[in-house]
Amino acid sequence: MIYLPENMVHRKGAAGIMSGMKQVSMHVASLTLDETNPRHAQPTKSLEESIAALLDGGAPKLLRLARSIVERGLNPTELIVVMPEGDLNIVLEGNRRVAALKLLNKPSLAPTEQLQRKFAAIAASGEVPRRVQCVVAETRQQAAPWIKLRHTGENEGVGVVKWSSAEVSRFGGRSTPTEKARLLTDAVTAWFADDAELIADVATVRANRITNLGRMIGDPDVRSRLGISFDGDSVVSDFPKDRMRQVLARLFHDLAGAVSVDKIKTKRQRNSYLQQVEDDLPKLADRLDEPQRFSSTASSTGQDTRKSNESTDSEPAKASRRRRPDFEKRLFQSVSLRNVSLRTSEVLQEAKRLSIDDMPNVAAIMVRIVVDIVVLDAADQLGWKRGQNDLKSRIAAALHQVDPKQDNPALSDAWRFSQKDEGALVLKTLHQFVHSWQSNPLTSEVRKLSLAYGPLLTQLDDLIETKKR
């Protein structure tokens, strides 16, 4: 039990019942779940029963909450409310969060071995909090009004008022397509300051067609083929600037001129545009092992962060590698699957934590495994015939489903690597990663394969979603 100093206790009065509730740091082990939690249809009789009740029908959500806690910590804007009762500190608000913490600290509390393994794997992937900041209520009645406001909607403005879609967009700031478009115009202006024609087109687009540019680069397939990504307020280029000049000049010239929003409104139209500029796109073989970065806030000279680091004797080259965006360091980092089975999604999430630079052998093996299980999962959910006995045939079947005309530029590398012998990284490379102990995968190979097959995984997931609708 937590004993509060006398000066921390304040009885109800004109100042309001909340004035007596103080914040205290508590160890997770000292907390117990509420056996009369409104989430339970019937009262529970023990901690294990309370955890089982929260997991019953809600295990995927609790697993995601646990993973979020390990990755980002507890939400500091929402404190846990507890009430001392005898030797116990009962959680009145925040039972799911505390349950997730207890399962992370002691996975054996989960009712099944499968869930125990899952929570143990999540706990092993990062740091698990052992202490939490709590608000202490003297009675349930003291906390009840605040808990009610937390869970019963706006309450005519007294409770939590949800943001509108416009407010959500404004909060997103630089994560919105338009803000990303402005970042790209800043970067291109800095990268190609000596190209007067390109700079003029960039100025026109920024002034009059910025939303059109945002529509283009808001498409992950377009970003992948252009070789650009965004990390906070930075633009990251996968290719040397001289390899990017031709396609960027074409893109800005077209958007400043003949290519209106009606010609790039749909994903199919944007893919068609990528086909038209195929000859201007940088080649995969030119992809950098060490991406280049431009930040308008970090550099007033227009030089990318990587180049600045190389010219500074006092800072070692490794510093620039640590500042690369995560998807360049980890497998399939830009891939998010929402419609595959829970196990497939969890395998992908675990694979995405692998550092390609630190664990190239394991990462290489996981590329093959992730591709295969996603393809098999999609085949099962979509009802394809299971006559494909080898990986090449299974990938071919998947590609024919999502790209029957073989005209999607985002999938061109997946086609080439898996079905055509002239590819620099043909399918046998994936087999060698698993079956050949003489094979020593290069990190550049693993990155190229991850980037090549990522769009296939995403589009298979989209196809499953379409069927569900």
Residue, then its C-alpha position, 0 to 999 in steps of 0.5 A: m500500500i502507498y502511505l501518503p504524507e499528511n500534507m498530500v491529503h485534502r478532503k472534499g470541499a469548495a476547491g473541488i474533489m480533484s484537489g485531493m488527488k496527488q501524483v505518485s510514482m509507483h512500481v508496476a508490481s504494487l498495482t492490481l487490476d480492478e476486479t469490478n472493471p466496467r470492461h468485464a461482464q462479470p466481476t473477476k476474482s484474481l489478477e490472472e482472471s482480470i488479465a484473461a478477461l481483458l485478453d478475451g476478444g481483445a488480445p490483438k489490441l493489448l499486444r499492440l498496446a504492449r508493443s507501443i509501450v515498449e517502443r514509445g513508453l506510456n502516454p504522459t498525457e493520460l495518467i493511471v488512477v489508483m485507489p489504496e485499499g488495504d494492502l492493495n493499490i487498485v487501478l481505477e483508470g488505466n487497467r489495459r495499460v497496467a495489464a500490458l505492463k504486467l504481461l511485459n514484466k511477467p509474460s507467464l501471467a498470460p493464460t496461454e503459452q502462445l500469448q506468453r511467447k508473444f508478450a515475452a518477444i515484445a518485452a525482449s525487443g526494448e525497455v519495459p517500464r517498471r514504474v509508472q506515474c499514478v494519481v491517487a484517489e481516496t475513494r471510487q467516488q472521488a475518481a468517478p466523475w473524471i473517469k466518466l468524462r474520459h470514457t463517455g464522449e464530449n459531454e457537451g464540451v466538458g469531456v474530450v472533444k475529438w478533432s475534425s479531419a481538418e484539425v487532424s491534418r493541421f496537427g500532422g504538420r509536415s506529415t501532410p502531402t502538401e508539407k512534404a511537397r514544400l520540403l521537396t521544393d526546398a531540397v530541389t532548389a538547394w540541390f540544383a541551384d545552378d539549373a535556372e530552368l529547373i528552379a523556375d519550374v520549381a517556383t511555379v509548382r510551389a506557387n500554383r501547383i503545390t497540392n498536385l506535387g503533394r498528390m504525387i509524392g504522397d503516393p508511396d509507389v511514386r516515392s519509391r520509384l523516385g528514390i525519395s523519402f521523408d524523415g521529420d523535416s528532412v528529405v532523403s535521397d536514395f540516389p546521387k543527386d546527379r542521377m536524380r536531376q533528370v527525373l526531377a526536372r521532368l516531374f517539375h516541368d510537367l507539373a508546372g505545365a501540361v500535367s494537371v490534377d486530372k491526370i494524376k488523381t488516381k493511383r492508376q494515373r500516377n502509375s501510368y505517369l511513372q511508366q511515361v518517365e521510366d527512362d528518366l528514373p534513376k536505375l536501381a544499380d545506382r542506389l546509394d548504400e548511404p542515403q543523402r539527406f537535406s533539411s531546410t532547418a539544419s542547412s542554410t547552404g543547401q548541402d545535405t547532412r551527409k555531405s556536411n558530415e563528410s567535410t567535418d573532421s571533428e565528426p566521424a562518418k558513423a554519425s551520419r549513419r545513425r541519423r538515417p531514417d529507420f526504413e533504410k536501416r531495417l527490413f520493410q520499414s515502409v511496409s504496414l500490413r493491416n489485413v493479413s493474419l495476426r501472426t503474419s503481421e507480427v512476423l513482419q513487425e518483428a522482422k522490421r526491428l532487425s538492423i540490416d547493418d548489425m544482423p545482415n545474415v538474419a535480415a537476409i533470411m527474414v527477407r525470404i521468409v516474410v515474402d513467402i508467408v505474406v504470399l501464402d497468407a494472401a493465397d489462403q485468404l483470397g482462395w487461390k489454387r495452391g498448386q505452386n510448389d516453389l517460391k518462384s511460382r508462388i511469387a509469380a502467382a501473387l504478381h499476376q494477381v496484383d499486376p496482371k498486365q505487368d505494367n506497374p512500375a512499383l513492381s518492376d523490380a519484384w518481377r525482374f528479381s523473381q521471374k527474369d534471369e537477367g536480374a542482378l539479384v535473381l530469386k536464387t539469391l533468396h534461396q542462397f541466403v537460407h540454404s547456402w552456408q557459403s553465401n555472405p549477403l551484402t547489406s546492399e543486397v538485402r536493402k535492394l530486395s527489401l525495397a523491391y518486394g515491399p510494394l508487392l507485400t503492400q499491394l497484396d494487403d490492399l487486395i485482401e482489404t478489397k475482398k473484405r469490403 
